[in-house]
Amino acid sequence: MNTHGKLNYVEFHSKDLEATKAFFIVAFGWSFTDYGPEYTAFSDEGLDGGFFKSNERADDIKGHPVLIFYSDRLEESLAEVKTAGGSITREIFDFPGGQRFHFTEPGGNEFAVWGELPQ
C-alpha cells in the first residue's frame, strides 16, 4: 500500500544484473520482473525496489546507506549468503541490541543482516 510520506521504493546500482538476481534468488528467495536489459525490479520484500545497470556501487565506505535484513537464524543466513556467492565484508559482530554481519552481493552493493543476541 502506498502511504504519503513513507518510504516506498529503493533503487540500487549493479554492475552485473544477472548475477545480482541469481544471488538474491538463492540467498533470500526473491523474484524479479525485468524491464528491458538494464533494469530489474523486486516487490513484497519489505520494501519494493529495483537494480539498474551501472558500474557504480553502494557501500558504507563511500557513505551510502546500508539496507539491513532481519534474520531469526543469523548463522544460517550467513551460510546462505556465502552459498549464493556473496562476499562477507564483516563477520558476525555484536552491537547494542543484537548481532549482524555485512556482505556485498555480486553486483557490488553492500548490505547487512542482523538478528537478536543469542539467549
C-alpha positions in Angstrom: 0.0 0.0 0.0 1.3 3.4 -0.9 1.3 5.8 2.1 2.0 9.5 1.8 5.4 10.5 3.3 6.6 6.9 3.8 9.5 5.1 2.1 8.1 3.3 -0.9 10.8 2.2 -3.3 14.6 1.8 -3.4 17.0 1.5 -6.3 20.5 0.1 -6.4 23.3 0.1 -9.0 24.5 -3.3 -10.3 27.5 -4.0 -12.5 26.0 -7.4 -13.3 22.2 -7.7 -13.2 22.0 -11.4 -13.9 24.5 -12.2 -11.0 22.6 -9.8 -8.7 19.3 -11.5 -9.5 20.8 -15.0 -9.1 22.3 -14.0 -5.7 19.0 -12.7 -4.2 17.0 -15.6 -5.6 19.3 -18.2 -3.9 20.1 -16.2 -0.7 16.7 -14.8 0.1 14.1 -16.4 -2.2 13.3 -13.2 -4.1 11.7 -13.0 -7.6 12.2 -10.3 -10.2 10.5 -8.6 -13.1 12.7 -7.4 -15.9 12.0 -4.1 -17.6 14.4 -4.3 -20.5 18.1 -5.4 -20.4 19.2 -2.7 -17.9 16.6 -2.8 -15.1 15.0 -5.4 -12.9 12.5 -4.9 -10.1 11.6 -6.8 -6.9 8.5 -6.5 -4.7 7.0 -7.8 -1.5 10.4 -8.0 0.2 9.7 -5.4 2.9 10.4 -2.6 0.6 9.9 -2.7 -3.2 12.7 -1.7 -5.4 15.0 -2.4 -8.3 18.5 -2.7 -9.7 19.8 -0.8 -12.7 22.9 -1.5 -14.8 25.8 0.7 -13.6 29.4 0.4 -12.8 28.8 2.3 -9.5 28.1 0.6 -6.2 26.8 1.4 -2.8 28.8 0.8 0.3 29.2 2.4 3.7 32.8 3.3 3.0 31.5 5.9 0.5 28.9 7.0 3.0 25.9 5.3 1.3 23.1 4.0 3.4 23.3 0.2 4.1 20.0 -1.6 4.0 19.8 -4.3 6.6 17.8 -7.6 6.5 16.4 -9.2 9.7 17.1 -12.9 10.4 15.9 -15.1 13.2 18.7 -17.5 12.2 21.8 -15.4 11.7 24.3 -18.2 11.3 22.1 -19.8 8.7 21.7 -16.5 6.9 25.4 -16.1 6.8 25.9 -19.5 5.2 23.1 -18.8 2.7 24.8 -15.5 1.7 28.1 -17.3 1.2 26.4 -20.2 -0.8 24.7 -17.7 -3.1 28.0 -16.0 -3.9 28.1 -13.1 -1.5 31.3 -11.8 -0.1 31.4 -11.3 3.6 32.9 -7.9 4.4 32.4 -8.0 8.2 31.9 -11.3 10.0 29.2 -11.5 12.7 29.7 -8.9 15.5 27.8 -7.7 18.5 26.2 -4.2 18.6 23.8 -2.7 21.1 20.6 -4.6 20.5 21.9 -7.6 18.6 24.4 -9.1 16.2 25.0 -8.6 12.5 27.3 -9.2 9.5 27.9 -7.2 6.3 28.2 -8.6 2.8 28.5 -7.5 -0.8 26.4 -9.1 -3.5 27.8 -9.9 -7.0 26.6 -6.5 -8.3 28.9 -4.8 -5.8 26.4 -3.4 -3.3 26.9 -3.8 0.5 24.0 -5.0 2.7 23.9 -6.3 6.2 21.9 -8.9 8.1 21.0 -8.5 11.8 19.5 -10.8 14.5 18.8 -10.8 18.2 21.5 -11.7 20.6 21.5 -15.5 21.4 19.8 -16.3 24.7 
